[in-house]
Amino acid sequence: MTSFRFACLLGALALLSPMAVGQAAQKANRPPNVVLIVSDDQGYADLSCIGDNGVRTPNLDQLAADGTRLTSFYVSWPACTPSRGSIMTGRYPQRNGTYDMIRNEAPDYDYLYTPEEYAVSAERILGTDVREIFLSDVLKKSGYVCGVFGKWDGGQLKRYLPLQRGFDQYYGFANTGVDYFTHERYGVPSMFRNNEPTVEDQGTYLTDLFEREAIRFIDENHDRPFFLYLPFNAPHSASNLDRSIRGMAQAPQEYLDHYPSGDGKQEKRRQHYLAAVERMDVAIGAVLRQLEHHQIADDTLIIFFSDNGGGGGSDNSPLRGGKAKMFEGGNRVPCIVRWPGKVPAGQVSDQFLTSLEVFPTVVAAAGATLPAGVIYDGFDMLPTLGGRNSPREAMFWKRRGDVAARVGDWKWVDSAAGQGLFNLADDIGEKHDLSEERPEMLAQLKQRFAQWTAEMEAAEPRGPFRDF
């Protein structure tokens, strides 16, 4: 009897082996999942793997240990909306048309819009030009299921919402910031489920909700290629008319209790900021564990970075400045890339790279093709992560009257917050202005910036701000 059972077992294994081989082959030929995680206003030094400044990010630390941490990674604009627009389009803000914030400023002066006024206000009716091709458009055409859960910041009208930009699922808010618990922006309910406004989870902390939706999305789609875009609003300050809340991030009390509150406003800002970062890190950990649970972690490309430099309560050291500034603290951000077997583990790279590289990198990883006839301002950075030198040698920024350029190791800034020429190779903090010592280098960077400006002005015009 024992021999008979053994023979039956061998026969069963023989029958199953072709199926197992087929499944293995199918998995080998399947393109990678992509998880793109973007934090909001996170400081350059606010990862605990960098140093001991009080922040707790064990899950991001583990992501860095399993992948490569980038120390010279830049975004295309020093604040939310244009930066996020570049991520989705792979193009400079001045090329894709979203080169300023889509927001109302009257509430900054304690003005509360009526529903009728808000309905026709700038942040309600403006959005990234519908002619722009989003990363999700390309991936969806390549067979990916695409979901975004978090801060959209690309326009609130239906034509600008994610389901019209290649995504299959969306849950989040579409403006620049809200109250973490009421989900209101200056008193206006702001959440969407796909194309419809919703108040279904009002009162629940936003990071909890984005974690819940990301986990559900992975559970539903783990057996096919997916693109999960997880743009947190943490640790951005709350948008609330209550001045005791405005200007600070928000977090559940259990996380606030992890940090000393202090008596001063800056101490309280730091407490709320750190608590929001920690809760975000917990959510990221849950996503990582869910990938492991479905045994797809090794088949998933993960990219994490902040949308711009740190805001109130953050630590941008050793960089100068922060959010909305043209110095390094406004545009150089923490970044981690993990893809087991494709991106080296436990590495730190100081190669010059930017968020403009994300679009071409993901498209290349997915085995897709960049749309014809579209000018992209980045490149596939996977070879650079593999050890080659970065082909990027310049980056340019413009925010209204503030401008900056990096060419090689040289950085030029001309802004209301300060001016100067700096050699980043030995002055990452931009402390020593070399304008008088190196006038020829200053002239060279200004010339390069003028050439870039001319290229942007000659580009096919895009809205919402450009006059054409």
Secondary structure, 3 states (H helix, E strand, C coil): CHHHHHHHHHHHHHHHHHHHHHHHHHHHHCCCEEEEEEECCCCCCCCCCCCCCCCCCHHHHHHHHHCEEECCEECCCCCHHHHHHHHHHCCCHHHHCCCCCCCCCHHHHCCCCCHHHHHCCHHHHCECCCCCCCHHHHHHHCCCEEEEEEECCCECCHHHCHHHCCCCEEEEECCCCCCCCCCEECCEECEEECCEECCCCCCCCHHHHHHHHHHHHHHHHCCCCEEEEEECCCCCCCCCCCCCCCCCCCCCHHHHCCCCCCCCHHHHHHHHHHHHHHHHHHHHHHHHHHHHHCCCHHHEEEEEEECCCCCCCCCCCCCCCCCCCCCHHHHECCEEEECCCCCCCCEEECCCEEHHHHHHHHHHHCCCCCCCCCCCCCCCCHHHHCCCCCCCCEEEEEECCEEEEEECCEEEEEECCEEEEEECCCCCCCCCCCCCCCHHHHHHHHHHHHHHHHHHHHCCCCCCCCCC
